[in-house]
Amino acid sequence: MIKNTKENLEYYLSNGIYTNDFLNVRSVKVYADGALGSRGAALLKPYADAPGHRGKMITDLDSLKRLAARIAKTKFQMNTHAIGDAANEAVLNAYTNEVRFLRDPRWRIEHAQVVAPKDFENFSKKIIPSVQPLHATSDMYWAEDRLGEDRLLGAYANKTLLERSGRIALGTDFPVEEVNPFKTFYAAIARKDSNEFPEEGYLPENKLTPSEALKGMTIWGAYANFEDKEKGSIEVGKVADFIILDRDIMRVSEKRILKSRIVATFLDGNIVYSNRFN
């Protein structure tokens, strides 16, 4: 993604998308608000643990709308960081005005971390949630302090977001979270930390199935990047990028997922890493 600066927009939006075998530049990264932990996420109502404070928008609604209208005239995606429910409301507002006129925009909301219940219906096949399952299990120790019990109903709502959009892209947000893909997969389906806490999972109604989590990390992630015709699944005609594991993470018990080891890594059909067990 290119950073939302005047110089970047003038250069890339004029010259068009750029792709080669290992690089795909076709997105504009925008920041609507800050982070929940620092109380910088923009909320519709004050923080439960900071009365009178609602966080702050980094990019206001009018600016989001102007930028969305500009990007909509190009082949670029708009990918906007939105954590708080006020930020998600603003981004969805700006997006909805533009994507209805676009055939296949695949615009993304990065994180979609706290969404007001009324706003879930604005996600669609044209507006994709791009989330990080580890955020839920990292934030669960203090999220209720920030949001209060009621607002948790729309927080870290991966299953609900999937049901609304039909796809969900899963990532790590490295270096904010660990890059280990097994931890991402585990957090998505178990909603637990590495110590298997909490026993039933955090906000367990939003657990993804193993199949949904795998798709979110592969074919749906590729789709969200406009790369699903060339990667994201093992099919004739696609790039042979894949790993071989020492266990079937789709079938083993949850606690065994985190102990998974990579036997081999293939990039474009070539072995670039191997680990032979004794």
Secondary structure in CASP SS format (residue, H / E / C, confidence):
PFRMAT SS
TARGET T0000
AUTHOR 0000-0000-0000
METHOD secondary structure of the structure
MODEL  1
M C 1.00
I E 1.00
K E 1.00
N C 1.00
T C 1.00
K H 1.00
E H 1.00
N H 1.00
L H 1.00
E H 1.00
Y H 1.00
Y H 1.00
L H 1.00
S H 1.00
N H 1.00
G C 1.00
I C 1.00
Y E 1.00
T E 1.00
N C 1.00
D C 1.00
F C 1.00
L C 1.00
N E 1.00
V E 1.00
R C 1.00
S E 1.00
V E 1.00
K E 1.00
V E 1.00
Y E 1.00
A C 1.00
D E 1.00
G C 1.00
A C 1.00
L C 1.00
G C 1.00
S C 1.00
R C 1.00
G C 1.00
A C 1.00
A C 1.00
L C 1.00
L C 1.00
K C 1.00
P C 1.00
Y E 1.00
A C 1.00
D C 1.00
A E 1.00
P C 1.00
G C 1.00
H C 1.00
R C 1.00
G C 1.00
K C 1.00
M E 1.00
I C 1.00
T C 1.00
D C 1.00
L H 1.00
D H 1.00
S H 1.00
L H 1.00
K H 1.00
R H 1.00
L H 1.00
A H 1.00
A H 1.00
R H 1.00
I H 1.00
A C 1.00
K C 1.00
T C 1.00
K C 1.00
F C 1.00
Q E 1.00
M E 1.00
N E 1.00
T E 1.00
H E 1.00
A E 1.00
I C 1.00
G C 1.00
D H 1.00
A H 1.00
A H 1.00
N H 1.00
E H 1.00
A H 1.00
V H 1.00
L H 1.00
N H 1.00
A H 1.00
Y H 1.00
T H 1.00
N H 1.00
E H 1.00
V H 1.00
R C 1.00
F C 1.00
L C 1.00
R C 1.00
D C 1.00
P C 1.00
R C 1.00
W E 1.00
R E 1.00
I E 1.00
E E 1.00
H E 1.00
A C 1.00
Q C 1.00
V E 1.00
V C 1.00
A C 1.00
P H 1.00
K H 1.00
D H 1.00
F H 1.00
E H 1.00
N H 1.00
F C 1.00
S E 1.00
K C 1.00
K C 1.00
I E 1.00
I E 1.00
P E 1.00
S E 1.00
V E 1.00
Q C 1.00
P H 1.00
L H 1.00
H H 1.00
A H 1.00
T H 1.00
S H 1.00
D H 1.00
M C 1.00
Y C 1.00
W C 1.00
A H 1.00
E H 1.00
D H 1.00
R H 1.00
L H 1.00
G C 1.00
E C 1.00
D H 1.00
R H 1.00
L H 1.00
L H 1.00
G H 1.00
A E 1.00
Y C 1.00
A C 1.00
N H 1.00
K H 1.00
T H 1.00
L H 1.00
L H 1.00
E H 1.00
R H 1.00
S H 1.00
G C 1.00
R C 1.00
I C 1.00
A E 1.00
L E 1.00
G C 1.00
T C 1.00
D C 1.00
F C 1.00
P C 1.00
V C 1.00
E C 1.00
E C 1.00
V C 1.00
N C 1.00
P H 1.00
F H 1.00
K H 1.00
T H 1.00
F H 1.00
Y H 1.00
A H 1.00
A H 1.00
I H 1.00
A H 1.00
R C 1.00
K C 1.00
D C 1.00
S C 1.00
N C 1.00
E C 1.00
F C 1.00
P C 1.00
E C 1.00
E C 1.00
G C 1.00
Y C 1.00
L C 1.00
P H 1.00
E H 1.00
N H 1.00
K C 1.00
L C 1.00
T C 1.00
P H 1.00
S H 1.00
E H 1.00
A H 1.00
L H 1.00
K H 1.00
G H 1.00
M H 1.00
T C 1.00
I H 1.00
W H 1.00
G H 1.00
A H 1.00
Y H 1.00
A H 1.00
N C 1.00
F C 1.00
E C 1.00
D C 1.00
K C 1.00
E C 1.00
K C 1.00
G C 1.00
S C 1.00
I C 1.00
E C 1.00
V C 1.00
G C 1.00
K C 1.00
V C 1.00
A C 1.00
D C 1.00
F E 1.00
I E 1.00
I E 1.00
L E 1.00
D C 1.00
R C 1.00
D C 1.00
I C 1.00
M C 1.00
R C 1.00
V C 1.00
S C 1.00
E H 1.00
K H 1.00
R H 1.00
I H 1.00
L C 1.00
K C 1.00
S C 1.00
R C 1.00
I E 1.00
V E 1.00
A E 1.00
T E 1.00
F E 1.00
L E 1.00
D C 1.00
G C 1.00
N E 1.00
I E 1.00
V E 1.00
Y E 1.00
S E 1.00
N C 1.00
R C 1.00
F C 1.00
N C 1.00
END
